[in-house]
Amino acid sequence: MQKIIDCLGLMCPVPVVKAKIEYKKISKNDLLIIISDHSCTLKNLIDAFRKEKCNIEYEEENGIWKIYIKKL
């Protein structure tokens, strides 16, 4: 399963809070996709999920970040 969280136009810590809430709801091997237009969101998510068993990858195109968090 995958869950998309649209955070376009939202400043931190809102994307982190939304991601943490949804992460608690997903199962192992599920994927959260956070879409953001703020570069700081990636760093803040990496910091916030440092202690979680997950894999974080991202891609950026034209100032839009797609951040993939897979629960392990």
C-alpha positions as CSV (number, residue, x, y, z in Angstrom):
1,M,0.0,0.0,0.0
2,Q,1.1,3.6,-0.5
3,K,-0.2,6.8,0.9
4,I,0.4,10.2,-0.7
5,I,0.7,13.2,1.5
6,D,0.4,16.5,-0.4
7,C,2.4,19.2,1.5
8,L,2.8,21.7,-1.3
9,G,2.8,25.2,0.2
10,L,3.2,23.9,3.8
11,M,6.1,24.9,5.9
12,C,7.9,22.7,8.4
13,P,7.0,21.3,10.9
14,V,3.6,20.5,9.2
15,P,5.0,18.0,6.7
16,V,6.9,16.2,9.4
17,V,3.8,16.0,11.7
18,K,1.6,14.8,8.9
19,A,4.2,12.1,8.0
20,K,4.6,10.9,11.6
21,I,0.8,10.6,12.0
22,E,0.4,8.6,8.8
23,Y,3.5,6.5,9.4
24,K,1.9,5.1,12.6
25,K,-1.0,3.9,10.5
26,I,0.9,2.0,7.8
27,S,2.2,-1.6,7.9
28,K,5.6,-3.0,7.2
29,N,6.7,-2.6,3.6
30,D,4.0,0.2,3.0
31,L,5.2,3.4,1.5
32,L,4.5,7.1,2.3
33,I,5.1,9.6,-0.4
34,I,5.4,13.2,0.8
35,I,5.2,15.9,-1.9
36,S,6.7,19.2,-0.9
37,D,8.0,22.4,-2.5
38,H,10.3,23.3,0.4
39,S,13.8,21.9,0.4
40,C,14.0,21.9,4.2
41,T,11.3,19.2,4.4
42,L,13.7,16.5,3.2
43,K,16.3,17.2,5.9
44,N,13.6,17.5,8.6
45,L,12.0,14.2,7.6
46,I,15.4,12.4,7.6
47,D,16.1,13.8,11.1
48,A,12.6,13.0,12.4
49,F,12.6,9.4,11.1
50,R,16.2,8.6,12.1
51,K,15.1,6.2,14.9
52,E,12.4,4.5,12.8
53,K,13.0,1.3,10.9
54,C,12.5,2.8,7.5
55,N,14.2,3.6,4.2
56,I,14.0,7.2,2.8
57,E,14.6,8.0,-0.8
58,Y,13.7,11.2,-2.8
59,E,13.6,12.8,-6.2
60,E,13.4,16.4,-7.1
61,E,12.1,17.9,-10.3
62,N,11.5,21.7,-10.9
63,G,11.6,22.5,-7.2
64,I,9.1,19.7,-6.2
65,W,10.4,17.0,-3.9
66,K,8.9,13.5,-3.7
67,I,10.1,11.9,-0.6
68,Y,9.5,8.1,-0.2
69,I,9.5,6.6,3.2
70,K,9.2,2.8,3.3
71,K,8.4,1.2,6.6
72,L,10.8,-1.8,7.2
